[in-house]
């Protein structure tokens, strides 16, 4: 790639992106991000001396948090891999605007969201086919199920224990006719020396080289965490504990409320079901592609 990376006097990382045209596009100035297009820059080569004038588009993260910087650099790098070697400036703005938009975060990030995201990433990380799972992961933001390949479904449930008991929305145990549904149940426990969400993202990334899948991984994580990356970097869970506790269940065997028992006009029903005595599903014997990827 013909691009460069540097650091400002404040310690902020900055990309210098070479583009192929001078389309008149507006700059982006936000609290965390500065993006300036078609800037004339003076580049000094300290190895040979002297400087050259060249036009770049500049992408800067206004943060000195190392976890945030690392994540930001990885995301921009993947975007550059997706684009042509020297992208059109308009296309660059479109892709960078998408990335910046993902960092829009709720004011508060709940522990339940962190725990749930960690469990879903854990399922992907320890799977046989992480790319297939990534492509089936939260196909739509409003999906009722965590994984959906158009034929089969997986819903991931995490609990801090000590009982294998999970909260379900009534729809999560009543899939549409013809769909197969597996419930993944895992115990999670915080540990000061454990594995955090960013660790799992790195481990998954090291297992695959599909740019679209890697971008999808970071899109969903970023959309969920927003600017709270520095916070979740400090939250660790015991990987081995979760790995030893992972179980899969056929949704038909889980105690549930029948749809026919719900009075007309009643909505948003949630309940807790105890899976302790439910027979575990032998996922390895399945011939369904989604389940074979686990």
WOZITA-V638945 format. One record per residue. N is the residue number from 1. RES is the residue in three letters. PHI is phi in radians with two decimals (* if undefined). BURIAL is + if it has 24 or more other ideal C-beta (glycine too) atoms within 12 Angstrom, else -. Layout:
N,RES,PHI,BURIAL  N,RES,PHI,BURIAL
This chain:
1,UNK,*,-  2,UNK,-1.49,-  3,UNK,-1.47,+  4,UNK,-2.29,-  5,UNK,-2.34,-  6,UNK,-2.55,-  7,UNK,-2.45,-  8,UNK,-1.38,-  9,UNK,-1.12,-  10,UNK,-1.46,-  11,UNK,1.62,-  12,UNK,-1.54,+  13,UNK,-1.27,+  14,UNK,-2.51,+  15,UNK,-1.68,+  16,UNK,-1.95,+  17,UNK,-1.85,+  18,UNK,-1.43,+  19,UNK,-2.09,+  20,UNK,-1.64,-  21,UNK,-2.49,-  22,UNK,-1.98,-  23,UNK,-0.97,-  24,UNK,-1.43,-  25,UNK,-2.05,-  26,UNK,-1.37,-  27,UNK,-1.30,-  28,UNK,-2.09,+  29,UNK,-2.22,-  30,UNK,-2.27,-  31,UNK,-1.05,-  32,UNK,-1.70,+  33,UNK,-2.34,+  34,UNK,-2.17,+  35,UNK,-2.24,+  36,UNK,-2.15,+  37,UNK,-1.80,+  38,UNK,0.96,+  39,UNK,-1.72,+  40,UNK,-1.37,-  41,UNK,-2.09,-  42,UNK,-1.83,-  43,UNK,-1.85,-  44,UNK,-1.82,-  45,UNK,-1.70,-  46,UNK,-1.22,-  47,UNK,-1.31,-  48,UNK,-2.08,-  49,UNK,1.42,-  50,UNK,1.50,-  51,UNK,-2.36,-  52,UNK,-2.24,-  53,UNK,-1.72,-  54,UNK,-2.64,-  55,UNK,-1.69,+  56,UNK,-2.36,+  57,UNK,-1.77,+  58,UNK,-1.90,+  59,UNK,-2.15,+  60,UNK,-2.16,+  61,UNK,-1.74,+  62,UNK,-1.61,+  63,UNK,-2.68,+  64,UNK,-1.84,-  65,UNK,-1.19,+  66,UNK,-1.16,-  67,UNK,-1.15,+  68,UNK,-1.14,+  69,UNK,-1.07,+  70,UNK,-1.05,+  71,UNK,-1.14,+  72,UNK,-1.07,+  73,UNK,-1.07,+  74,UNK,-1.13,+  75,UNK,-1.12,+  76,UNK,-1.13,+  77,UNK,-1.03,+  78,UNK,-1.16,+  79,UNK,-1.09,+  80,UNK,-1.18,+  81,UNK,-1.17,-  82,UNK,-1.28,+  83,UNK,-1.41,+  84,UNK,-1.05,-  85,UNK,-0.92,-  86,UNK,-2.13,-  87,UNK,-1.34,+  88,UNK,-1.21,-  89,UNK,-1.09,+  90,UNK,-1.19,-  91,UNK,-1.15,+  92,UNK,-1.06,+  93,UNK,-1.10,+  94,UNK,-1.04,-  95,UNK,-1.21,+  96,UNK,-1.18,+  97,UNK,-1.11,+  98,UNK,-1.08,+  99,UNK,-1.09,+  100,UNK,-1.09,+  101,UNK,-1.09,-  102,UNK,-1.18,+  103,UNK,-1.44,+  104,UNK,-1.24,-  105,UNK,-2.10,+  106,UNK,-1.14,-  107,UNK,-1.12,-  108,UNK,-2.26,-  109,UNK,-1.88,-  110,UNK,-1.30,-  111,UNK,-1.11,-  112,UNK,-1.13,-  113,UNK,-1.15,+  114,UNK,-1.08,+  115,UNK,-1.08,+  116,UNK,-1.14,+  117,UNK,-1.13,+  118,UNK,-1.03,+  119,UNK,-1.12,+  120,UNK,-1.15,+  121,UNK,-1.15,+  122,UNK,-1.06,+  123,UNK,-1.05,+  124,UNK,-1.17,+  125,UNK,-1.11,+  126,UNK,-1.62,+  127,UNK,-1.41,+  128,UNK,-1.39,-  129,UNK,-2.38,+  130,UNK,-1.09,+  131,UNK,-1.15,+  132,UNK,-1.12,+  133,UNK,-1.16,+  134,UNK,-1.06,+  135,UNK,-1.25,+  136,UNK,-1.80,+  137,UNK,-1.51,+  138,UNK,0.73,+  139,UNK,-0.96,-  140,UNK,-2.19,-  141,UNK,-1.00,-  142,UNK,-1.66,-  143,UNK,-0.99,-  144,UNK,-1.35,+  145,UNK,-2.10,+  146,UNK,-1.25,+  147,UNK,-2.24,+  148,UNK,-2.67,+  149,UNK,-1.73,+  150,UNK,1.61,-  151,UNK,-2.18,-  152,UNK,-2.18,+  153,UNK,-2.31,+  154,UNK,-2.34,+  155,UNK,-2.03,+  156,UNK,-1.71,+  157,UNK,-2.14,+  158,UNK,-2.13,+  159,UNK,-2.41,+  160,UNK,-1.49,+  161,UNK,1.32,-  162,UNK,-1.48,-  163,UNK,-1.85,-  164,UNK,-1.34,+  165,UNK,-2.30,-  166,UNK,-2.32,+  167,UNK,-1.64,-  168,UNK,-2.16,+  169,UNK,-1.36,-  170,UNK,-0.98,+  171,UNK,-1.17,+  172,UNK,-1.30,+  173,UNK,-2.03,+  174,UNK,-2.37,+  175,UNK,-1.17,+  176,UNK,-1.17,-  177,UNK,-0.98,-  178,UNK,1.59,-  179,UNK,-1.57,+  180,UNK,-1.72,+  181,UNK,-2.35,+  182,UNK,-2.01,+  183,UNK,-1.73,+  184,UNK,-1.67,+  185,UNK,-2.10,+  186,UNK,-2.50,+  187,UNK,-1.54,+  188,UNK,-2.18,+  189,UNK,-2.51,+  190,UNK,-1.15,+  191,UNK,-2.61,-  192,UNK,-1.12,-  193,UNK,-2.01,-  194,UNK,-1.60,-  195,UNK,-2.10,+  196,UNK,-1.77,+  197,UNK,-1.07,+  198,UNK,-1.16,+  199,UNK,-1.07,+  200,UNK,-1.14,+  201,UNK,-1.05,+  202,UNK,-1.12,+  203,UNK,-1.12,-  204,UNK,-1.11,+  205,UNK,-1.07,+  206,UNK,-1.25,-  207,UNK,-1.63,-  208,UNK,-2.33,+  209,UNK,-2.36,-  210,UNK,-1.61,-  211,UNK,-1.05,-  212,UNK,-1.09,-  213,UNK,-1.17,+  214,UNK,-1.14,+  215,UNK,-1.14,+  216,UNK,-1.04,+  217,UNK,-0.97,+  218,UNK,-1.30,+  219,UNK,-1.07,+  220,UNK,-1.20,+  221,UNK,-1.10,+  222,UNK,-1.15,+  223,UNK,-1.10,+  224,UNK,-1.36,+  225,UNK,-1.66,+  226,UNK,1.02,+  227,UNK,-1.55,+  228,UNK,-1.56,+  229,UNK,-1.04,+  230,UNK,-1.13,+  231,UNK,-1.27,+  232,UNK,-1.23,+  233,UNK,-1.13,+  234,UNK,-1.72,-  235,UNK,-1.89,+  236,UNK,-2.01,+  237,UNK,-2.17,+  238,UNK,-1.36,+  239,UNK,-1.10,+  240,UNK,-1.14,-  241,UNK,-1.09,+  242,UNK,-1.16,+  243,UNK,-1.08,-  244,UNK,-1.32,-  245,UNK,-1.70,+  246,UNK,-1.11,+  247,UNK,-2.40,+  248,UNK,-2.18,+  249,UNK,-2.39,+  250,UNK,-1.32,+  251,UNK,-1.02,+  252,UNK,-1.13,-  253,UNK,-1.55,-  254,UNK,-1.55,+  255,UNK,-1.00,-  256,UNK,-2.64,+  257,UNK,-1.58,-  258,UNK,-1.26,-  259,UNK,-1.07,-  260,UNK,-1.22,-  261,UNK,-1.59,-  262,UNK,-1.54,-  263,UNK,-1.08,-  264,UNK,-1.01,-  265,UNK,1.59,-  266,UNK,-1.61,-  267,UNK,-2.34,-  268,UNK,0.96,-  269,UNK,-1.50,-  270,UNK,-2.25,-  271,UNK,-2.69,-  272,UNK,-1.87,-  273,UNK,-2.14,+  274,UNK,-1.64,-  275,UNK,-1.79,+  276,UNK,-0.95,-  277,UNK,-1.73,-  278,UNK,-1.42,-  279,UNK,-1.19,-  280,UNK,-1.21,-  281,UNK,-1.53,+  282,UNK,-1.44,-  283,UNK,-1.17,+  284,UNK,-1.18,-  285,UNK,-1.52,-  286,UNK,-1.27,-  287,UNK,-1.83,-  288,UNK,-1.49,+  289,UNK,-1.05,-  290,UNK,-1.10,+  291,UNK,-1.36,+  292,UNK,-1.21,-  293,UNK,-1.38,+  294,UNK,-1.23,+
